[in-house]
Amino acid sequence: METAEAVGGSRPSTVVVGTGPLAAGDVVAVARYGAQVRIDDHALEEIAKSRAAIEALAHADIPHYGVSTGFGALATRHIAPELRAQLQRSLVRSHAAGSGPEVETEVVRATALLRLSTLATGRTGVKVETAQAYAGLLNARLTPVVHEYGSLGCSGDLAPLSHVALAVMGEGKVRDRDGNLLDAGEALAAHGLQPVVLAEKEGLALINGTDGMLGMLVLAIADLERLLKTADIAAAMSVEGQLGTDRVFAADLQALRPHPGQGAAAANLRSVLADSAIVASHRGPECNRVQDAYSLRCSPQVHGAARDTVAHAATVAGRELAAAIDNPVVLPDGRVESNGNFHGAPVGYVLDFLAIAVADVASISERRTDRFLDVARNHGLNAFLADDPGVDSGHMIAQYTQAAIVSELKRLAVPASVDSIPSSAMQEDHVSMGWSAARKLRRSVDGLERVLAVEILTAARALDLRAPLEPAPATDAVRRALRTHVEGPGTDRHLAPEIEHSVRLVADGTYLSAAEAVTGPLA
C-alpha cells in the first residue's frame, strides 16, 4: 500500500490492489475519502493467465457454464461464438434492474473497489483491460448510479454490481465528483476512459460477488469503532451528571467476567471520569451510591458486548476481504469450476448481528438520558433540565426524539438474513438478503449517532448545572467542544439545530478527539 504517510492514523492517498486481500482501512480510504487505486504488476500477470484459460475454453467443443452457455436457469443452452459478446452485454443490461433511491457514493465506490479486488486475484477470467477500467472509474471519481432495491444477496449483489458494470460499458448514468448526473459514455470520454467491450465470461465476473454488502459492513465497522468509544464518553458524562459511582468500573471487578469488550469499555469509563470533582464529591464512606440504575452501572457490559460483536464482524469481514468470489472461478491449475461462494449468508448474519447490538447501545443511552429529566431520579436537578419548569420544557422533547429513534432501531434489528424468496425459476431457491441487512444497518448506525448526540447534549447541560463542582478534565473537554456551537443552560431555544450540531460532533469524531486529547487513545 502506498500512503501519504501511514503514521498517526493518516489515510493512504493511493491503495494498491493485488492478488491478496485489501485492508479494511484501504476500503474506507477509497470509498469515503477518494484515495486513488493502482493494480500491481503481479495481479496484472495473474489476470492475464486466467484470461488465457477462459479463451482456451471458449474455443473448446464442450460447453462450459458462463463461457459458452447461458446463465442460471438458462445454463443448458449452448451459445454460438458470434453471440457471446451480445450474451455478456445482455447479462449486464438485464441485471441492472435496481429501483428506488440512489445508494450513497461511498457504498458504490466500496462496491466497485471490492469487485476490482476480486478481479485482481486472477480467479475470474476477465481481460486486463476490464480490471483497469474499474481502476479508471474509481480514479476519475465517477460513481455509477446504483439503486436501493434489487439485490437478494445470493448470486452476489447482482443488480448493484450490474449497475456498476453498465457504467464501465459506457451505458447508464454516473455522478461526477461534484454530484452532477451524467451519461456514463460521455463521462468516460471526458476523462479519457474507453468503454469496455465484454468478452466470454466477463459479464458473470463483474456481477457475481458480495461486494455491496461487504463494503457496507466494512464502513459500518469503521463507524461503530468510533461510536462505541463515543458511547463510553456519553455514559461517563451521564454517570457524572447523575452523581453516580465510578467504583463499579474498577478493573478487578471487571476481570471477574473476562469479556474483552467489557474490560475495554470499563477502562474507557475510568479514564474519562478520572479526576472528576463531581464524582469525588460523593465518594466518601458516607456515600451509598453503589447500586446505580442498570443503565449507568451496566454500561460496560452492554457497550462491551457490542464491541465483541463488532470484533466478530471484523473477523468475518477480514475473511471475506480475502475471498475471490465469482461463479464459475478459474482455479490456479486452469480448471473452471462452478461453486456457491457467492451466497451472502456469512456477511448477512453479522450485518444483522450488528443491528441488534446497535439497537441495544442506543436503548441504554436513551435510558441514561431519560434519568436526567425526572426529578425523582436526577438528584437535585430541575425537571427536564428546564430553566423554569412549566414555562420552559428543557430537554423533554429531545428525549422523545431519542425514543422515536430507538423504537425504529428495534424494528431494524429484526434480521433480514432469516428471510428468503426463491428466484430464477427456483434455480436460486435460497437467498441471503445480505444487501437488505446492510442497508438497514446503515440506517441503524445513523440512528445511534443521533441518540448518542442527544445524550451528550443533555449530559453537558447537567454538568453545567452541577457548578461550582467541576467535571473530569475529559468530560469537560467534550462539554467545551459542544459549547463552541451550542450555548449553555438558559431559557428554551430552538432545539433542533442544537441537536444537529451535536450529531455532527459525534459523526466527525470531534467529541472523541476532545476526550482523547486528555485521556490518550481510548480502547
MOBELTA-V784763 format. One record per residue. N is the residue number from 0. RES is the residue in three letters. OMEGA is omega in whole degrees, 0 to 359 (NA if undefined). Layout:
n->N res->RES omega->OMEGA
n->N res->RES omega->OMEGA
This chain:
n->0 res->MET omega->175
n->1 res->GLU omega->182
n->2 res->THR omega->170
n->3 res->ALA omega->172
n->4 res->GLU omega->188
n->5 res->ALA omega->176
n->6 res->VAL omega->176
n->7 res->GLY omega->178
n->8 res->GLY omega->180
n->9 res->SER omega->180
n->10 res->ARG omega->176
n->11 res->PRO omega->174
n->12 res->SER omega->176
n->13 res->THR omega->177
n->14 res->VAL omega->178
n->15 res->VAL omega->180
n->16 res->VAL omega->180
n->17 res->GLY omega->180
n->18 res->THR omega->180
n->19 res->GLY omega->185
n->20 res->PRO omega->168
n->21 res->LEU omega->170
n->22 res->ALA omega->178
n->23 res->ALA omega->179
n->24 res->GLY omega->176
n->25 res->ASP omega->178
n->26 res->VAL omega->180
n->27 res->VAL omega->182
n->28 res->ALA omega->180
n->29 res->VAL omega->187
n->30 res->ALA omega->190
n->31 res->ARG omega->189
n->32 res->TYR omega->170
n->33 res->GLY omega->177
n->34 res->ALA omega->177
n->35 res->GLN omega->179
n->36 res->VAL omega->176
n->37 res->ARG omega->177
n->38 res->ILE omega->183
n->39 res->ASP omega->188
n->40 res->ASP omega->180
n->41 res->HIS omega->178
n->42 res->ALA omega->178
n->43 res->LEU omega->177
n->44 res->GLU omega->180
n->45 res->GLU omega->176
n->46 res->ILE omega->180
n->47 res->ALA omega->179
n->48 res->LYS omega->182
n->49 res->SER omega->176
n->50 res->ARG omega->178
n->51 res->ALA omega->179
n->52 res->ALA omega->179
n->53 res->ILE omega->181
n->54 res->GLU omega->176
n->55 res->ALA omega->179
n->56 res->LEU omega->181
n->57 res->ALA omega->181
n->58 res->HIS omega->181
n->59 res->ALA omega->179
n->60 res->ASP omega->183
n->61 res->ILE omega->178
n->62 res->PRO omega->176
n->63 res->HIS omega->185
n->64 res->TYR omega->176
n->65 res->GLY omega->178
n->66 res->VAL omega->181
n->67 res->SER omega->177
n->68 res->THR omega->171
n->69 res->GLY omega->189
n->70 res->PHE omega->175
n->71 res->GLY omega->181
n->72 res->ALA omega->180
n->73 res->LEU omega->185
n->74 res->ALA omega->182
n->75 res->THR omega->181
n->76 res->ARG omega->175
n->77 res->HIS omega->184
n->78 res->ILE omega->180
n->79 res->ALA omega->183
n->80 res->PRO omega->184
n->81 res->GLU omega->181
n->82 res->LEU omega->190
n->83 res->ARG omega->176
n->84 res->ALA omega->177
n->85 res->GLN omega->179
n->86 res->LEU omega->182
n->87 res->GLN omega->177
n->88 res->ARG omega->181
n->89 res->SER omega->179
n->90 res->LEU omega->183
n->91 res->VAL omega->182
n->92 res->ARG omega->183
n->93 res->SER omega->181
n->94 res->HIS omega->175
n->95 res->ALA omega->190
n->96 res->ALA omega->181
n->97 res->GLY omega->180
n->98 res->SER omega->175
n->99 res->GLY omega->183
n->100 res->PRO omega->176
n->101 res->GLU omega->176
n->102 res->VAL omega->184
n->103 res->GLU omega->181
n->104 res->THR omega->184
n->105 res->GLU omega->178
n->106 res->VAL omega->180
n->107 res->VAL omega->179
n->108 res->ARG omega->176
n->109 res->ALA omega->180
n->110 res->THR omega->181
n->111 res->ALA omega->179
n->112 res->LEU omega->182
n->113 res->LEU omega->173
n->114 res->ARG omega->176
n->115 res->LEU omega->179
n->116 res->SER omega->176
n->117 res->THR omega->177
n->118 res->LEU omega->184
n->119 res->ALA omega->178
n->120 res->THR omega->184
n->121 res->GLY omega->181
n->122 res->ARG omega->187
n->123 res->THR omega->177
n->124 res->GLY omega->178
n->125 res->VAL omega->174
n->126 res->LYS omega->176
n->127 res->VAL omega->182
n->128 res->GLU omega->180
n->129 res->THR omega->177
n->130 res->ALA omega->180
n->131 res->GLN omega->179
n->132 res->ALA omega->177
n->133 res->TYR omega->177
n->134 res->ALA omega->179
n->135 res->GLY omega->179
n->136 res->LEU omega->180
n->137 res->LEU omega->184
n->138 res->ASN omega->177
n->139 res->ALA omega->182
n->140 res->ARG omega->173
n->141 res->LEU omega->185
n->142 res->THR omega->177
n->143 res->PRO omega->176
n->144 res->VAL omega->179
n->145 res->VAL omega->186
n->146 res->HIS omega->186
n->147 res->GLU omega->188
n->148 res->TYR omega->175
n->149 res->GLY omega->183
n->150 res->SER omega->171
n->151 res->LEU omega->175
n->152 res->GLY omega->177
n->153 res->CYS omega->176
n->154 res->SER omega->189
n->155 res->GLY omega->176
n->156 res->ASP omega->192
n->157 res->LEU omega->184
n->158 res->ALA omega->179
n->159 res->PRO omega->180
n->160 res->LEU omega->178
n->161 res->SER omega->176
n->162 res->HIS omega->176
n->163 res->VAL omega->180
n->164 res->ALA omega->179
n->165 res->LEU omega->179
n->166 res->ALA omega->178
n->167 res->VAL omega->175
n->168 res->MET omega->181
n->169 res->GLY omega->181
n->170 res->GLU omega->180
n->171 res->GLY omega->185
n->172 res->LYS omega->173
n->173 res->VAL omega->170
n->174 res->ARG omega->178
n->175 res->ASP omega->186
n->176 res->ARG omega->178
n->177 res->ASP omega->178
n->178 res->GLY omega->179
n->179 res->ASN omega->180
n->180 res->LEU omega->186
n->181 res->LEU omega->168
n->182 res->ASP omega->185
n->183 res->ALA omega->182
n->184 res->GLY omega->179
n->185 res->GLU omega->180
n->186 res->ALA omega->177
n->187 res->LEU omega->181
n->188 res->ALA omega->181
n->189 res->ALA omega->179
n->190 res->HIS omega->178
n->191 res->GLY omega->181
n->192 res->LEU omega->180
n->193 res->GLN omega->173
n->194 res->PRO omega->180
n->195 res->VAL omega->170
n->196 res->VAL omega->187
n->197 res->LEU omega->176
n->198 res->ALA omega->184
n->199 res->GLU omega->174
n->200 res->LYS omega->190
n->201 res->GLU omega->179
n->202 res->GLY omega->177
n->203 res->LEU omega->184
n->204 res->ALA omega->183
n->205 res->LEU omega->187
n->206 res->ILE omega->180
n->207 res->ASN omega->179
n->208 res->GLY omega->179
n->209 res->THR omega->191
n->210 res->ASP omega->180
n->211 res->GLY omega->181
n->212 res->MET omega->178
n->213 res->LEU omega->178
n->214 res->GLY omega->179
n->215 res->MET omega->176
n->216 res->LEU omega->181
n->217 res->VAL omega->179
n->218 res->LEU omega->180
n->219 res->ALA omega->179
n->220 res->ILE omega->178
n->221 res->ALA omega->179
n->222 res->ASP omega->185
n->223 res->LEU omega->175
n->224 res->GLU omega->175
n->225 res->ARG omega->186
n->226 res->LEU omega->180
n->227 res->LEU omega->172
n->228 res->LYS omega->178
n->229 res->THR omega->177
n->230 res->ALA omega->177
n->231 res->ASP omega->178
n->232 res->ILE omega->179
n->233 res->ALA omega->179
n->234 res->ALA omega->179
n->235 res->ALA omega->179
n->236 res->MET omega->179
n->237 res->SER omega->176
n->238 res->VAL omega->182
n->239 res->GLU omega->184
n->240 res->GLY omega->180
n->241 res->GLN omega->178
n->242 res->LEU omega->177
n->243 res->GLY omega->179
n->244 res->THR omega->174
n->245 res->ASP omega->185
n->246 res->ARG omega->182
n->247 res->VAL omega->180
n->248 res->PHE omega->183
n->249 res->ALA omega->184
n->250 res->ALA omega->183
n->251 res->ASP omega->175
n->252 res->LEU omega->180
n->253 res->GLN omega->181
n->254 res->ALA omega->177
n->255 res->LEU omega->178
n->256 res->ARG omega->198
n->257 res->PRO omega->170
n->258 res->HIS omega->185
n->259 res->PRO omega->180
n->260 res->GLY omega->179
n->261 res->GLN omega->179
n->262 res->GLY omega->180
n->263 res->ALA omega->180
n->264 res->ALA omega->180
n->265 res->ALA omega->177
n->266 res->ALA omega->177
n->267 res->ASN omega->180
n->268 res->LEU omega->178
n->269 res->ARG omega->181
n->270 res->SER omega->184
n->271 res->VAL omega->181
n->272 res->LEU omega->184
n->273 res->ALA omega->175
n->274 res->ASP omega->177
n->275 res->SER omega->176
n->276 res->ALA omega->178
n->277 res->ILE omega->179
n->278 res->VAL omega->181
n->279 res->ALA omega->184
n->280 res->SER omega->180
n->281 res->HIS omega->181
n->282 res->ARG omega->186
n->283 res->GLY omega->182
n->284 res->PRO omega->179
n->285 res->GLU omega->183
n->286 res->CYS omega->178
n->287 res->ASN omega->185
n->288 res->ARG omega->176
n->289 res->VAL omega->181
n->290 res->GLN omega->174
n->291 res->ASP omega->176
n->292 res->ALA omega->182
n->293 res->TYR omega->184
n->294 res->SER omega->174
n->295 res->LEU omega->188
n->296 res->ARG omega->186
n->297 res->CYS omega->179
n->298 res->SER omega->180
n->299 res->PRO omega->181
n->300 res->GLN omega->181
n->301 res->VAL omega->179
n->302 res->HIS omega->180
n->303 res->GLY omega->177
n->304 res->ALA omega->176
n->305 res->ALA omega->177
n->306 res->ARG omega->181
n->307 res->ASP omega->175
n->308 res->THR omega->176
n->309 res->VAL omega->179
n->310 res->ALA omega->177
n->311 res->HIS omega->179
n->312 res->ALA omega->179
n->313 res->ALA omega->176
n->314 res->THR omega->178
n->315 res->VAL omega->179
n->316 res->ALA omega->179
n->317 res->GLY omega->177
n->318 res->ARG omega->182
n->319 res->GLU omega->176
n->320 res->LEU omega->179
n->321 res->ALA omega->185
n->322 res->ALA omega->171
n->323 res->ALA omega->189
n->324 res->ILE omega->176
n->325 res->ASP omega->175
n->326 res->ASN omega->355
n->327 res->PRO omega->178
n->328 res->VAL omega->175
n->329 res->VAL omega->181
n->330 res->LEU omega->183
n->331 res->PRO omega->180
n->332 res->ASP omega->177
n->333 res->GLY omega->177
n->334 res->ARG omega->175
n->335 res->VAL omega->189
n->336 res->GLU omega->172
n->337 res->SER omega->182
n->338 res->ASN omega->179
n->339 res->GLY omega->185
n->340 res->ASN omega->180
n->341 res->PHE omega->182
n->342 res->HIS omega->189
n->343 res->GLY omega->186
n->344 res->ALA omega->183
n->345 res->PRO omega->180
n->346 res->VAL omega->181
n->347 res->GLY omega->181
n->348 res->TYR omega->184
n->349 res->VAL omega->173
n->350 res->LEU omega->177
n->351 res->ASP omega->180
n->352 res->PHE omega->179
n->353 res->LEU omega->179
n->354 res->ALA omega->176
n->355 res->ILE omega->180
n->356 res->ALA omega->180
n->357 res->VAL omega->180
n->358 res->ALA omega->183
n->359 res->ASP omega->177
n->360 res->VAL omega->177
n->361 res->ALA omega->181
n->362 res->SER omega->181
n->363 res->ILE omega->176
n->364 res->SER omega->179
n->365 res->GLU omega->179
n->366 res->ARG omega->177
n->367 res->ARG omega->180
n->368 res->THR omega->183
n->369 res->ASP omega->181
n->370 res->ARG omega->178
n->371 res->PHE omega->193
n->372 res->LEU omega->186
n->373 res->ASP omega->183
n->374 res->VAL omega->178
n->375 res->ALA omega->185
n->376 res->ARG omega->188
n->377 res->ASN omega->170
n->378 res->HIS omega->168
n->379 res->GLY omega->178
n->380 res->LEU omega->178
n->381 res->ASN omega->175
n->382 res->ALA omega->179
n->383 res->PHE omega->183
n->384 res->LEU omega->182
n->385 res->ALA omega->178
n->386 res->ASP omega->178
n->387 res->ASP omega->186
n->388 res->PRO omega->184
n->389 res->GLY omega->171
n->390 res->VAL omega->179
n->391 res->ASP omega->178
n->392 res->SER omega->177
n->393 res->GLY omega->183
n->394 res->HIS omega->181
n->395 res->MET omega->188
n->396 res->ILE omega->172
n->397 res->ALA omega->177
n->398 res->GLN omega->175
n->399 res->TYR omega->179
n->400 res->THR omega->175
n->401 res->GLN omega->184
n->402 res->ALA omega->179
n->403 res->ALA omega->179
n->404 res->ILE omega->181
n->405 res->VAL omega->177
n->406 res->SER omega->177
n->407 res->GLU omega->181
n->408 res->LEU omega->177
n->409 res->LYS omega->176
n->410 res->ARG omega->179
n->411 res->LEU omega->178
n->412 res->ALA omega->175
n->413 res->VAL omega->189
n->414 res->PRO omega->173
n->415 res->ALA omega->189
n->416 res->SER omega->176
n->417 res->VAL omega->180
n->418 res->ASP omega->175
n->419 res->SER omega->176
n->420 res->ILE omega->182
n->421 res->PRO omega->182
n->422 res->SER omega->177
n->423 res->SER omega->177
n->424 res->ALA omega->177
n->425 res->MET omega->172
n->426 res->GLN omega->178
n->427 res->GLU omega->192
n->428 res->ASP omega->174
n->429 res->HIS omega->186
n->430 res->VAL omega->191
n->431 res->SER omega->187
n->432 res->MET omega->181
n->433 res->GLY omega->177
n->434 res->TRP omega->179
n->435 res->SER omega->177
n->436 res->ALA omega->180
n->437 res->ALA omega->180
n->438 res->ARG omega->181
n->439 res->LYS omega->176
n->440 res->LEU omega->178
n->441 res->ARG omega->177
n->442 res->ARG omega->179
n->443 res->SER omega->180
n->444 res->VAL omega->176
n->445 res->ASP omega->178
n->446 res->GLY omega->179
n->447 res->LEU omega->177
n->448 res->GLU omega->184
n->449 res->ARG omega->178
n->450 res->VAL omega->179
n->451 res->LEU omega->179
n->452 res->ALA omega->179
n->453 res->VAL omega->178
n->454 res->GLU omega->181
n->455 res->ILE omega->177
n->456 res->LEU omega->181
n->457 res->THR omega->181
n->458 res->ALA omega->179
n->459 res->ALA omega->178
n->460 res->ARG omega->179
n->461 res->ALA omega->178
n->462 res->LEU omega->175
n->463 res->ASP omega->184
n->464 res->LEU omega->176
n->465 res->ARG omega->179
n->466 res->ALA omega->14
n->467 res->PRO omega->176
n->468 res->LEU omega->183
n->469 res->GLU omega->176
n->470 res->PRO omega->176
n->471 res->ALA omega->178
n->472 res->PRO omega->182
n->473 res->ALA omega->179
n->474 res->THR omega->176
n->475 res->ASP omega->178
n->476 res->ALA omega->177
n->477 res->VAL omega->179
n->478 res->ARG omega->180
n->479 res->ARG omega->176
n->480 res->ALA omega->177
n->481 res->LEU omega->186
n->482 res->ARG omega->173
n->483 res->THR omega->181
n->484 res->HIS omega->187
n->485 res->VAL omega->179
n->486 res->GLU omega->178
n->487 res->GLY omega->184
n->488 res->PRO omega->179
n->489 res->GLY omega->179
n->490 res->THR omega->186
n->491 res->ASP omega->177
n->492 res->ARG omega->174
n->493 res->HIS omega->192
n->494 res->LEU omega->184
n->495 res->ALA omega->178
n->496 res->PRO omega->179
n->497 res->GLU omega->176
n->498 res->ILE omega->182
n->499 res->GLU omega->173
n->500 res->HIS omega->181
n->501 res->SER omega->177
n->502 res->VAL omega->181
n->503 res->ARG omega->181
n->504 res->LEU omega->170
n->505 res->VAL omega->188
n->506 res->ALA omega->183
n->507 res->ASP omega->176
n->508 res->GLY omega->181
n->509 res->THR omega->179
n->510 res->TYR omega->181
n->511 res->LEU omega->180
n->512 res->SER omega->180
n->513 res->ALA omega->179
n->514 res->ALA omega->183
n->515 res->GLU omega->174
n->516 res->ALA omega->178
n->517 res->VAL omega->189
n->518 res->THR omega->197
n->519 res->GLY omega->184
n->520 res->PRO omega->175
n->521 res->LEU omega->185
n->522 res->ALA omega->NA
